[in-house]
Structures are given as structure tokens and as C-alpha cells.
Amino acid sequence: MAAAHRCVPGPNAVLHLFFKEGRDMPRKITEDCIMCGACEAECPEGAISEGEDTYVIDPDLCTDCGTCQEVCPNDAIIEV
């Protein structure tokens, strides 16, 4: 099954949640994302890319290592 993208409206931006085969990703990038690119630069798998309002996580590449969450200066990446 191909990965799917689901956008959930937030009060000021969009939360980008990615899921694969019915399983939600263990982390999400929230509307608190300031588009600094720290997570993209540090992701060892290249699973993060720039989206419209926030960076986004590709579930096919993400290995759930947590590096993105550790380097985010705005705490915009959270576990779900």
C-alpha cells in the first residue's frame, strides 16, 4: 500500500501527519514548525522535506530514530 498524506487543519497552520498501512507515524511536525530546516539537515535517512506550511516526514524513509525531535529548536516535532 502506498503512503498517504492527511492534512488536519490547525488554528493558524496545518499539521502534517503521515501514515502507512493504517499506522500513524510515531512523530508529527506540528504547526509550531518555524521552517528552519534543522530537522531536514539532521535526518540520517533523508525522510524530512519542506512542505507548504511545515516540514513533512516521509513514512517510507523514516526509521523513528528521534533525531529530528532532538534537534528541533522550537519543539515542533512531537511523539504521538
Long-range contacts (C-beta under 8 A, 24 or more apart in sequence): 3-58, 3-59, 3-60, 5-56, 13-53, 13-54, 14-52, 14-53, 14-54, 15-54, 16-51, 16-53, 16-54, 16-55, 16-56, 16-57, 17-80, 18-56, 18-57, 18-58, 18-59, 18-62, 19-59, 20-59, 20-60, 24-80, 25-57, 25-59, 25-62, 25-64, 25-80, 26-64, 26-79, 26-80, 27-57, 27-62, 27-64, 27-66, 27-68, 27-69, 27-77, 27-78, 27-79, 27-80, 28-57, 28-77, 28-78, 28-80, 29-54, 29-55, 29-56, 29-57, 29-68, 29-76, 29-77, 30-54, 30-76, 30-77, 30-78, 31-76, 32-74, 32-75, 32-76, 33-74, 33-76, 34-73, 34-74, 34-76, 36-73, 36-74, 38-71, 38-72, 38-73, 39-67, 39-68, 39-71, 39-72, 39-77, 42-67, 42-68, 42-71, 43-67, 43-68
